[in-house]
């Protein structure tokens, strides 16, 4: 189980933040899915086959510690979901977190909301409690998220009644990597 690893990570990250240092740590779970991990302040960067994913680990820990048994993690990347075996996505699955790789590079013309809607249609039957949208390699998405609205997500998932308010307060603001770009409770 990854919870032991995440607990250890949390302690390490808190120490790293206190000393303002980046710490390198090698952790493995029982199956060895979680391998080389670079810890840089409050960000976890996972390296696998040249792909670098930067995750706000504290937000992930917050969800796990709150008792959420299932979460969806949308990772902005162009790699195929079928090639995720042995990667960070595989490690997330073992913790009962549902990862989805968001192929933005293939759908930039249609927009990020199109990508999210397409993916949510494929996962509408899963027992998802949290939705996270994370950036790749420290980059911004390069486009505002004001097209992504709460009522569209809720309608697709059939979990909550429609609400016209946007998910983010500053609709035209591009959210920084260290902030969760999209988060809503779906129950």
C-alpha positions as a Markdown table, in Angstrom:
| # | Residue | x | y | z |
|---|---|---|---|---|
| 1 | Unk | 0.0 | 0.0 | 0.0 |
| 2 | Unk | 1.1 | 3.5 | -0.7 |
| 3 | Unk | -0.3 | 5.1 | 2.4 |
| 4 | Unk | 2.9 | 4.3 | 4.3 |
| 5 | Unk | 4.9 | 5.8 | 1.6 |
| 6 | Unk | 2.7 | 8.9 | 1.4 |
| 7 | Unk | 3.0 | 9.3 | 5.2 |
| 8 | Unk | 6.8 | 9.2 | 4.9 |
| 9 | Unk | 6.7 | 11.6 | 2.0 |
| 10 | Unk | 4.7 | 14.1 | 4.0 |
| 11 | Unk | 7.3 | 14.1 | 6.8 |
| 12 | Unk | 10.1 | 14.4 | 4.3 |
| 13 | Unk | 8.3 | 17.2 | 2.5 |
| 14 | Unk | 7.7 | 19.1 | 5.7 |
| 15 | Unk | 11.4 | 18.9 | 6.6 |
| 16 | Unk | 12.3 | 20.0 | 3.1 |
| 17 | Unk | 10.1 | 23.0 | 3.3 |
| 18 | Unk | 11.5 | 23.9 | 6.8 |
| 19 | Unk | 15.1 | 23.8 | 5.6 |
| 20 | Unk | 14.2 | 25.2 | 2.1 |
| 21 | Unk | 15.9 | 22.4 | 0.5 |
| 22 | Unk | 15.1 | 19.9 | -2.3 |
| 23 | Unk | 15.5 | 16.3 | -1.1 |
| 24 | Unk | 16.1 | 13.2 | -3.2 |
| 25 | Unk | 14.5 | 10.1 | -1.8 |
| 26 | Unk | 14.0 | 6.6 | -3.2 |
| 27 | Unk | 10.8 | 5.0 | -2.0 |
| 28 | Unk | 9.3 | 1.7 | -3.0 |
| 29 | Unk | 5.9 | 0.1 | -2.2 |
| 30 | Unk | 5.5 | -3.6 | -2.0 |
| 31 | Unk | 5.2 | -4.0 | -5.8 |
| 32 | Unk | 7.9 | -1.6 | -6.6 |
| 33 | Unk | 5.6 | 0.7 | -8.6 |
| 34 | Unk | 6.9 | 3.9 | -6.9 |
| 35 | Unk | 10.6 | 4.2 | -7.9 |
| 36 | Unk | 12.8 | 7.3 | -8.3 |
| 37 | Unk | 11.2 | 10.3 | -6.7 |
| 38 | Unk | 12.5 | 13.8 | -6.8 |
| 39 | Unk | 11.1 | 15.9 | -3.9 |
| 40 | Unk | 11.3 | 19.7 | -4.5 |
| 41 | Unk | 9.7 | 21.7 | -1.7 |
| 42 | Unk | 5.9 | 21.0 | -1.9 |
| 43 | Unk | 6.0 | 19.4 | -5.3 |
| 44 | Unk | 6.6 | 15.7 | -6.2 |
| 45 | Unk | 8.1 | 15.1 | -9.6 |
| 46 | Unk | 8.0 | 11.6 | -10.9 |
| 47 | Unk | 10.4 | 10.6 | -13.7 |
| 48 | Unk | 9.6 | 7.6 | -15.9 |
| 49 | Unk | 10.7 | 7.1 | -19.5 |
| 50 | Unk | 11.5 | 10.8 | -19.9 |
| 51 | Unk | 8.1 | 11.9 | -18.7 |
| 52 | Unk | 8.1 | 14.4 | -15.8 |
| 53 | Unk | 4.9 | 14.8 | -13.9 |
| 54 | Unk | 4.7 | 17.5 | -11.1 |
| 55 | Unk | 2.0 | 16.8 | -8.6 |
| 56 | Unk | 1.0 | 18.9 | -5.6 |
| 57 | Unk | 1.5 | 16.1 | -3.1 |
| 58 | Unk | 0.0 | 18.0 | -0.2 |
| 59 | Unk | -3.3 | 18.2 | -2.0 |
| 60 | Unk | -3.2 | 14.5 | -2.7 |
| 61 | Unk | -2.3 | 13.7 | 0.9 |
| 62 | Unk | -5.2 | 16.0 | 2.0 |
| 63 | Unk | -7.7 | 13.9 | 0.0 |
| 64 | Unk | -6.3 | 10.6 | 1.2 |
| 65 | Unk | -6.3 | 11.7 | 4.9 |
| 66 | Unk | -9.9 | 13.0 | 4.6 |
| 67 | Unk | -10.9 | 9.4 | 3.9 |
| 68 | Unk | -11.8 | 9.7 | 0.2 |
| 69 | Unk | -11.6 | 6.1 | -1.1 |
| 70 | Unk | -11.6 | 7.1 | -4.8 |
| 71 | Unk | -10.3 | 10.1 | -6.7 |
| 72 | Unk | -9.8 | 11.1 | -10.3 |
| 73 | Unk | -6.5 | 12.7 | -11.2 |
| 74 | Unk | -6.4 | 14.4 | -14.6 |
| 75 | Unk | -2.7 | 14.7 | -15.7 |
| 76 | Unk | -1.9 | 17.1 | -18.5 |
| 77 | Unk | 0.2 | 14.9 | -20.8 |
| 78 | Unk | 0.1 | 13.5 | -24.3 |
| 79 | Unk | 1.2 | 10.0 | -23.5 |
| 80 | Unk | -1.3 | 7.2 | -24.0 |
| 81 | Unk | -3.1 | 5.8 | -21.0 |
| 82 | Unk | -2.3 | 2.4 | -22.3 |
| 83 | Unk | 1.4 | 3.0 | -21.8 |
| 84 | Unk | 1.0 | 3.9 | -18.1 |
| 85 | Unk | 2.0 | 0.5 | -16.7 |
| 86 | Unk | 4.8 | 0.9 | -14.2 |
| 87 | Unk | 4.4 | 4.7 | -14.1 |
| 88 | Unk | 3.0 | 7.1 | -11.5 |
| 89 | Unk | -0.4 | 6.4 | -12.8 |
| 90 | Unk | 0.0 | 2.7 | -12.0 |
| 91 | Unk | 1.1 | 3.6 | -8.4 |
| 92 | Unk | -2.0 | 5.8 | -8.0 |
| 93 | Unk | -4.3 | 2.9 | -9.1 |
| 94 | Unk | -2.8 | 0.7 | -6.3 |
| 95 | Unk | -3.9 | 3.4 | -3.8 |
| 96 | Unk | -7.4 | 3.3 | -5.4 |
| 97 | Unk | -7.0 | 6.7 | -7.1 |
| 98 | Unk | -8.3 | 6.8 | -10.6 |
| 99 | Unk | -5.8 | 8.5 | -12.9 |
| 100 | Unk | -6.6 | 9.9 | -16.3 |
| 101 | Unk | -3.9 | 11.2 | -18.7 |
| 102 | Unk | -5.2 | 14.3 | -20.4 |
| 103 | Unk | -4.0 | 14.4 | -24.0 |
| 104 | Unk | -4.1 | 18.2 | -24.4 |
| 105 | Unk | -1.6 | 18.3 | -27.2 |
| 106 | Unk | -4.0 | 16.4 | -29.4 |
| 107 | Unk | -7.0 | 18.7 | -28.6 |
| 108 | Unk | -5.7 | 22.2 | -28.2 |
| 109 | Unk | -7.9 | 23.5 | -31.0 |
| 110 | Unk | -11.1 | 22.2 | -29.3 |
| 111 | Unk | -10.1 | 23.4 | -25.9 |
| 112 | Unk | -9.5 | 22.0 | -22.4 |
| 113 | Unk | -13.2 | 21.8 | -21.6 |
| 114 | Unk | -13.7 | 19.4 | -24.5 |
| 115 | Unk | -10.9 | 17.2 | -23.2 |
| 116 | Unk | -12.4 | 17.1 | -19.7 |
| 117 | Unk | -16.0 | 16.4 | -21.0 |
| 118 | Unk | -14.8 | 13.6 | -23.2 |
| 119 | Unk | -12.9 | 12.0 | -20.3 |
| 120 | Unk | -15.7 | 12.4 | -17.9 |
| 121 | Unk | -18.1 | 10.7 | -20.2 |
| 122 | Unk | -15.9 | 7.7 | -20.1 |
| 123 | Unk | -15.7 | 7.7 | -16.3 |
| 124 | Unk | -19.3 | 8.8 | -15.4 |
| 125 | Unk | -20.1 | 5.4 | -13.9 |
| 126 | Unk | -17.1 | 5.3 | -11.5 |
| 127 | Unk | -17.4 | 6.1 | -7.9 |
| 128 | Unk | -15.4 | 9.3 | -8.0 |
| 129 | Unk | -15.2 | 11.6 | -5.0 |
| 130 | Unk | -12.6 | 14.2 | -6.0 |
| 131 | Unk | -11.4 | 15.7 | -9.3 |
| 132 | Unk | -8.0 | 17.1 | -9.7 |
| 133 | Unk | -6.5 | 18.8 | -12.7 |
| 134 | Unk | -2.7 | 19.0 | -12.6 |
| 135 | Unk | -0.1 | 20.6 | -14.9 |
| 136 | Unk | 2.8 | 18.9 | -16.7 |
| 137 | Unk | 6.5 | 19.8 | -16.2 |
| 138 | Unk | 5.8 | 23.0 | -14.3 |
| 139 | Unk | 4.1 | 24.6 | -17.3 |
| 140 | Unk | 0.7 | 26.4 | -17.4 |
| 141 | Unk | -2.0 | 25.1 | -19.7 |
| 142 | Unk | -1.5 | 28.2 | -21.8 |
| 143 | Unk | -5.3 | 29.0 | -21.9 |
| 144 | Unk | -7.8 | 30.2 | -19.3 |
| 145 | Unk | -10.2 | 27.7 | -17.8 |
| 146 | Unk | -13.3 | 29.8 | -17.9 |
| 147 | Unk | -15.0 | 27.5 | -20.3 |
| 148 | Unk | -15.0 | 24.7 | -17.7 |
| 149 | Unk | -18.1 | 25.2 | -15.6 |
| 150 | Unk | -19.4 | 23.4 | -12.6 |
| 151 | Unk | -22.8 | 22.6 | -14.0 |
| 152 | Unk | -21.2 | 20.9 | -17.1 |
| 153 | Unk | -19.2 | 18.6 | -14.9 |
| 154 | Unk | -22.0 | 17.8 | -12.6 |
| 155 | Unk | -24.4 | 17.2 | -15.5 |
| 156 | Unk | -22.0 | 14.8 | -17.1 |
| 157 | Unk | -21.4 | 12.9 | -13.8 |
| 158 | Unk | -25.0 | 13.0 | -12.6 |
| 159 | Unk | -23.8 | 13.5 | -9.0 |
| 160 | Unk | -24.9 | 17.0 | -8.1 |
| 161 | Unk | -27.6 | 19.5 | -9.4 |
| 162 | Unk | -26.7 | 22.0 | -12.0 |
| 163 | Unk | -24.9 | 25.2 | -10.8 |
| 164 | Unk | -23.9 | 28.0 | -13.2 |
| 165 | Unk | -21.0 | 29.2 | -11.1 |
| 166 | Unk | -17.5 | 28.5 | -12.5 |
| 167 | Unk | -15.2 | 26.2 | -10.5 |
| 168 | Unk | -12.5 | 28.8 | -10.2 |
| 169 | Unk | -13.0 | 32.3 | -8.8 |
| 170 | Unk | -10.9 | 34.2 | -11.3 |
| 171 | Unk | -12.3 | 32.8 | -14.5 |
| 172 | Unk | -9.8 | 34.3 | -16.8 |
| 173 | Unk | -6.8 | 33.6 | -14.6 |
| 174 | Unk | -4.3 | 30.9 | -15.5 |
| 175 | Unk | -3.8 | 28.8 | -12.3 |
| 176 | Unk | -0.3 | 28.2 | -11.2 |
| 177 | Unk | 1.1 | 24.7 | -10.9 |
| 178 | Unk | 1.3 | 24.8 | -7.1 |
| 179 | Unk | -2.4 | 25.4 | -6.9 |
| 180 | Unk | -5.0 | 22.8 | -7.7 |
| 181 | Unk | -6.3 | 23.8 | -11.1 |
| 182 | Unk | -9.6 | 22.1 | -10.7 |
| 183 | Unk | -11.1 | 20.5 | -7.7 |
| 184 | Unk | -14.7 | 19.7 | -6.7 |
| 185 | Unk | -16.4 | 17.1 | -4.6 |
| 186 | Unk | -18.6 | 15.0 | -6.7 |
| 187 | Unk | -20.7 | 13.5 | -4.0 |
